[in-house]
Amino acid sequence: MKTFEKEFELKTKLETLDHYVRSILNKFDPDDEIEVDIQEFDGKKIVNVKILDRVLN
């Protein structure tokens, strides 16, 4: 699993957060499973993107 995390100001638009997430996803296989979590904490938005490992059968 690979994890990417970045803090943004609370006023940051969702379009900017979307651009950040998509810039990460462009570097990985579109079939990979991902988890995206956006939290507001202590006056900031924290974006956490997890690229999950694939299990081969």
SVG drawing of the C-alpha trace seen along z (x, -y; Angstrom):
<svg xmlns="http://www.w3.org/2000/svg" viewBox="-15 -30 19 48">
<polyline fill="none" stroke="black" stroke-width="0.4" points="0.0,0.0 1.2,-3.5 -0.1,-6.5 0.0,-10.1 -1.0,-12.9 -1.1,-16.6 -2.5,-19.5 -4.4,-22.4 -5.9,-25.6 -9.5,-25.3 -10.6,-27.7 -9.2,-25.5 -11.8,-24.7 -12.8,-21.1 -11.6,-21.5 -8.1,-22.0 -8.3,-18.9 -9.7,-17.0 -6.8,-18.1 -4.3,-16.9 -6.0,-13.5 -6.2,-13.1 -2.5,-14.0 -1.6,-11.1 -4.0,-8.7 -2.5,-9.5 0.7,-7.8 -0.9,-4.5 -2.9,-1.7 -6.5,-2.7 -7.5,0.8 -5.8,0.2 -8.2,-0.2 -7.9,-3.5 -9.2,-5.1 -9.6,-8.9 -10.2,-10.5 -10.6,-14.3 -10.8,-15.6 -11.1,-19.0 -8.8,-19.3 -7.4,-22.2 -8.3,-24.7 -6.9,-22.7 -8.1,-20.1 -6.1,-16.9 -6.3,-14.8 -5.2,-11.2 -4.9,-9.0 -4.2,-5.2 -3.3,-3.0 -4.1,0.5 -1.9,3.5 -3.5,5.9 -3.8,9.5 -3.0,12.0 -5.1,15.2"/>
</svg>
